[in-house]
Amino acid sequence: MNTNSEIEARIKRLRDILNEQSYKYYVLNAPDISDIEFDKLMHELKMLEETYPEFYDANSPTVRVGSDITNTFEQVRHKYPMLSLANTYNENELYEFDKRVRKEITTPVQYVCELKFDGTAISLIYENGILKQAITRGDGTFGDEVTANVRTVKSVPLILHGNNYPSHFEIRGEIYMPHKSFERLNAEKEDIGETPFANPRNAAAGTLKLQNPQLVAHRGLDCFFYTLYGENLPYTSHYDTLQECKSWGFKVSEAMKRFSFIEEVIEYIHFWDKKRKTLPYDTDGMVIKVDSFAQQQLLGFTAKAPRWAVAYKFKAEQARTRLISIDYQVGRTGAITPVANLEPVKLAGTTVKRASLHNAEQIALLDIRIGDMVYVEKGGEIIPKIVGTDLSARDIFSIPVNYITCCPACGTQLVKVENEAKHYCPNQLHCPPQIVGRMIHFISRKAMNIDGLGEETIEMLYQNGLVHDIADIYSLKKEQLVILERLGEKSADNIINSIEKSKQVPFSRVLFALGIRFVGETTAKKIAKVVGNIDTLSSASKEQLLEIEEVGDKIADSILSYFSDETSIDLIKRLKVAGLNFSEYKKEPKSDILANKNIVISGVFNHHSREEYKEIIEEYGGKNVSSISSKTSFVLAGANMGPAKLQKAEKLGVSIIDEIQFLEMIQNR
Ligand code: IVH
């Protein structure tokens, strides 16, 4: 049997290894253990921490995503104002900057040239090697305290390495969303019929302001650091200081270089203007800084920006080409997206033939007309978009675009809901691209995961009248598949097997697969957990739906409208007969110590998140309820329990139990 001190030592050792490996993985990009090994160690640590809550530590690598409490952000005053940078757009302006600097500084000057990351600025405060606060730029004087969200960013160290960092300092950097995360996020958004983010910068800024750190963690943000502020810094220059920051655990870009002459800086900018296109994240320019802190001090600041630094903005890559025609695509939710057909043109290494026009408003705003010479840009370097038109090259007989009023696929009159950018085709049941789109969504990996059945096969099955809706998939026979063009015996077997296997998919994913508007993967999980089965969901009132975390007006209305439709009810009946999971698999209770107890959870906790406490309550036979009433058995209260709840509990004589009392209550049961 291990003694307590052996266990404590093991926990500490695991935390050290995992911190070190996270740093190597997320900051240095050079892990020296495999992902499997990493997950194994993380699992061991989680198990030990669960069994021995007395060794809890808020900075353990297991609690990057701590509580999921949602609160509005507190405004905090910046100790050092967060300024912006003066911009330059050509080499001449850089020569002028160099001249201004050398006029005031008579000693030799060195410049540091670094990438200008295109994200959102963040300021982190560390005390005695521990992350204390993360604050957004805000208006430069006051920012939002977003510590819980920033803690989820894996390249942000929660505890610093080594021991030669200053006891108090502030470090600033750029939180950004890598292209991969951005693409995944927008695909998810489109899946649920939400407007995707226009670019990774907006996505990063939007994500930092989410109310739920667990969602932030899922979005894959990253961070580069570029300035250190503090009283007794160990070095006298920007470059040396940032190199040192690396050894404390901060991610500092390797692209940063020091030069003695502005000509070298310009050459380096040329190099990155090309090379940046290969980076997995966006940059919008380079920043040139005077290296010496003493010289920086001599140069000082204007009201808005330092005089010792300047940004050089890269030109967004644009191409000019002719707009031949506009297609209108119908998504699975009925949303219409206008897509431009262009005369093929080279842009940032690829040939662009099609570009997004977003929606009717955008077309009218830019007054884009068919036949125009238009400018195409790569939005966030990924999806090409039309950003303007060359009026001087316009045909005098051209006419403004007449946006379609009827669905291009089924002819139904389109509708436009106020405050939503896109037009919709309301003919959900009979509009072919919507039917096919829903089926494609249904079989997708995160939904029913019916591999073997791809987009093309679905299209073919639909065209051949073999499937009309998602339930028909479960009546498919091998013989029907084999006679379809290009499908051999083996593929047909594969498809039949994976359809059969999909019957094991848990309720939450079935719910996501149904494709109810605005019910994405995460929301479906939350809903499935709370309602437990489809019948409870289909008969829930709006008030009951709104009680579910993450469900707001828009989602609640969409669910109500889905279940008020006879066709949906019939579809679910047929899917039930086919054997799909329409209720949440219930874990066997660990004990019945909390049987018949209605428990309200309120406040912020140290040992487990609210979600985890909900699970624990269920595991021990209890029921988590959302509001206090005379039927409430007790309130499990963390820090900052709302005063209204407290008053109500006192008035009704409901007892309040803190986290430790609760954990003791269930321990060894
Ligand atoms: S230094 C006094 N370095 O650009 C301002 N900023 O336009 C010192 N940015 O708010 C900022 N990469 O969010 C600096 N390598 C870099 C940067 C960088 C991106 C952002 C930052 C700042 C904005 C100014």
Residues whose N, C-alpha, C, O or C-beta is under 5 A from the ligand:
A	BS01	IVH	L83 S84 L85 E114 L115 K116 F117 T120 A121 E174 Y226 V287 P306
